[in-house]
Amino acid sequence: MPAFDDSDFGVDTSLTQIKSKDSTLLQKVKSNGSHTVGSYGSTLSIPGGASLHQSIEVPATRSSISDTTPYMHNLSLSPSMKDRRGSRNSFGVSLPIPRSHRQSRLSSVYSAEGRPERPGMPPIQPTREILASHVQDMSTEKVKAAKDMAFVFDIDGVLIHGDRLIPEGKRVLEILNGDNELGIKVPHIFLTNGSGKPEQARVQQLSNILHSPISTDQFIQSHTPMRALAEYYDTVLVVGGEGYRCREFAEEYGFKNIVVPNDIIAWDPTIAPYRVFTPEERATSRPRDFAKTKIDAIMVFSDSRDYATDMQIIMDLLRSENGRLGTVAKDPESQRIPIYFSQGDMLCPTEHPIPRMSQGAFRIGLEAMYKALTGVELERVVYGKPELATYKYADEVITSWMDQIHNEEKLPKNIYMIGDNPASDIIGGNMYGWNTCLVRTGVYQGEGNDENNPASFGVFVNVLEAVKTAVRNELGQDFIFEFNDKINPVLHGNGASAIE
């Protein structure tokens, strides 16, 4: 797969040369067993240690100049790939992603659950897989091509709107799960910048909406790859999502010592003077003496539900002495703790007719406030589309899913990204070398292809048309999008079986 490099972003590589005055700082960081992840001269780092082999570190590219003033965000004022100013992430940063857990193909074998049973006999087993295997034996070239393609779906604006199904999305999953002339499963995963719920809960919700089974093993939320950060930091502030859900999935990810904004307000309500703190919130919070607690990093897992409170607490920590609340650093740049965002989208399609502001808007506000208060740019790290780490992780997930459904641990050559947002789905897929399909059921409502970030494979009225066109491109124009379960398994014909 093509990878990102400086030339993809118009980055002046001369800026990457560390000047002599920064060499001393770099040596200090190395001597402490840390990896520099900020732009040159920055002290943003992730701790080193023997456990680093548990995750994969993906280098990100970015000019060493953050230039908030003219742009604020690379997707806000200048969304074009033509004059894109570089990755959102700090130059030289390593974004850890988890290694995918390979699972046996046996884990995906379907049982006869829900089928009638005969007294004293084993459950009646499905026969469709047997019939499909006969068809596939007679169509080896098509089967090979089907296994060498994969789909990556954005969710909101492509398959659903909020909790409402886009009808074509249901049919697409039926086709890819085997309702096609080969009866074969075509590899597909879900890659969304959505967040705020544990993966299992979100997958269950999607399965109910789409009326199709979805596994957590084929699902990536914006914060899913951030589970790799758990081995780097001890005490973290986790922000975003409803109630205390962000704490729940941070615990599932393996973070050891998790703080949420409500814990801090329960300790000192004056930190957020305009916040009304209810007795119920106080009862479920976990206050402690945060003046004596060192917070190692800030994780924005999902959209903030209370901008004023969350921004105040985050800003206090970013300007503190090494993450201790109640302090103000003499040099906030060198003593600043790292901050990670799960994604950078400005807008998100919902049931509302006009897309709503997303996590990117929250981050822009923090960047602007930090620049205004300190005079320097905020070094930060962003996961999610279109950042490289997310696509590297997608490769891991696709390969693992191939192993589950086809017992072949490999990455298909022809991958199709289907999305509704040119500024994240399309730009990211294009830069990673995927075939990109833009649909008009979400953020994008324009005529023709997007001028700034054109989809490489085309623009489609909906996801079903995109998938059918892609499949015919790989498997032939005469490919049939339904399975004939009355086929004679002996004659391999197209007629009905004589045993009826």
Secondary structure, DSSP 8 states (H G I E B T S, - for coil): -----HHHHT--GGGGS--HHHHHHHHHHHHTTEEE-SSTT---EEE--GGGGGEEEEE----S---HHHHSSTTTT---STT----SS-TT-EEEEE------GGGG----TTS---TTS------HHHHHHHHHHT-HHHHHHHHTEEEEE--BTTTEETTEE-HHHHHHHHHHTT-STT-----EEEE-S--SS-HHHHHHHHHHHHTS---GGGEE-TTGGGGGGGGT-SEEEEE-SSTTHHHHHHHHHT-SEEE-HHHHHHH-GGGSTT----HHHHHH-----GGG----EEEE-S--S-HHHHHHHHHHHHTSBTTBTT---SSHHHH---EEES---SEE--SSSS-EE-HHHHHHHHHHHHHHHHSS----EE-STTSHHHHHHHHHHHHHHHHHHHS-----SEEEEEES-IIIIIHHHHHHT-EEEEESSSS---SSS-SSS--SSEEESSHHHHHHHHHHHHH-TT--SS--TTB-TTTT-SSB-S--
